[in-house]
Amino acid sequence: MPIKLSLICPVYKVAEFIPDLMQSLLQGANSDQVEIIFVDDCCPENSISLCESFILEHKSSIKFNSTIIKQPNNKGQAAARNAALLIAKGEYIGFIDSDDAIASNYWNALSSYVTAATNDIIEFSFEEFTSVMPASASLALVELESSNLNPFHSGFFVWTRLYRKSMLDGLTFPEGMIYEDVFYNVQAFSKASTTVKISSVLVYYRKRAGSTTSIRTSTYSHLLLNLVNSVKDTIELFDHKNIVTAEVARFSLLTVLKGSKIKDRTDRHLFYRQCLKINDSFKPLFLKYNDSIVERLKFSLTYFCCFIGRVF
C-alpha cells in the first residue's frame, strides 16, 4: 500500500514518556498506509532505544512503517523535523512531540480526509493533560469553519494539523530558535488553497514544567520574530492583509505583556530590546496595510510597553 501519512516525531530526553507515546501510536496509527519517522536528536539517555525496543517487541502486531534517523549531534527540534521532511514518503505530513500522545481514533478520523485529498491542510483539536492521559477518544466528528487565517485563532501548533506534502514545496522549519511552529504554520496556510477543520480531539498535549516553551527568557522574543518574519514573507498571498497585520499587532502586544514574567532583570531588558527591533522591522508593513485607529493604538501601546520594560 502507498504511504498516505508520514508522522514525524523528534525524540530527545523524554524516556519516561516514551511508553505512553508508543502505545498511543500502536492504537491510533497502526496502518500500513502510515509511516512514523523517529528522529534521534542525539539523545543523552535511552529515549530512542525505548522506541526501538517497543517496535521490536510488538513487531507481530505493528502495521505502520517505521524509520529512525540518528542526528550526528544535537541540533534541536526544528533541525530534527527538517531531516525527517527530506525522506518523508506520505502524501500528507503530520507531527507529534515525543512527550505527547495521539488518540486511539487518530488515523480512523483522518484517513477519509487523507484518502480524499481534497484539502491542503486538515486541522483537528487537542486536549491537555499532566500525568494521566484521557481515558477514551470522542467519536464525534463535526466539520468547523476553516480558512488560511485559522492559525491566528486556533494556535500555531503543527501537531494539530496534517499538511499536503506537495503544497509545502520544500518548506522547512527555521533552525536555531524556538517557536518554529509559528513560522511554519503562517507559511503553510498562506500556500493552502483549501483547508478543513474537524472537531475531533486527536492529540493529547502533556503540560510539564520543564518544557522549552514553559520557561520565560529573552528567547520568548522568538515567537514574535517568527511571526513577523513569516508574515513579511507571505503577506501578498493573504486576501485580508488588514486582518493579518492586525493579528500580528495583537500577538505583539500579548507577547511583550507576557515578557514581564521573565525573572532575570538583565535578560528581561534584552527581551524588550529585541521586541522593539522586531516591531520596527514590521512597522512599515503594518502601516501600509492597516489604517484602523484602534489597531494603530494597539501597536503604539506595544512600543510603550517595550520602552517601560527596558527600564524596570
Number of C-alpha atoms within 10 A of each C-alpha: 7 10 17 21 29 27 24 26 25 26 27 23 18 17 18 12 16 23 18 16 20 20 15 21 23 19 16 19 27 21 21 16 18 24 24 24 23 24 26 24 23 20 19 11 12 15 21 27 14 16 19 16 11 17 17 11 10 11 11 8 10 19 16 18 15 16 15 17 18 17 16 9 10 15 13 18 23 20 21 26 21 20 19 22 21 10 12 21 17 22 19 26 24 20 20 25 21 25 24 23 24 28 26 22 21 21 22 15 20 19 18 10 16 22 12 8 15 14 19 22 28 23 25 23 16 17 13 13 14 12 10 8 17 12 7 9 16 13 13 10 13 10 12 11 10 17 15 23 17 17 17 17 8 13 12 20 17 21 25 21 21 24 26 23 21 12 18 18 10 10 13 19 22 18 15 11 18 20 23 23 20 26 24 22 24 25 24 22 24 20 18 18 13 14 18 19 21 19 16 22 21 27 24 26 19 20 14 13 10 8 10 10 14 11 14 19 18 20 20 24 26 21 21 26 25 22 26 25 17 19 23 15 13 16 19 11 15 16 12 13 19 18 16 19 24 21 17 20 26 16 19 27 23 13 19 22 15 12 24 19 13 17 12 12 15 12 15 24 22 18 25 26 17 20 27 22 11 20 21 12 15 19 14 10 16 22 15 11 16 17 12 12 9 11 20 16 12 17 22 14 15 24 20 13 17 24 15 12 20 16 10 10
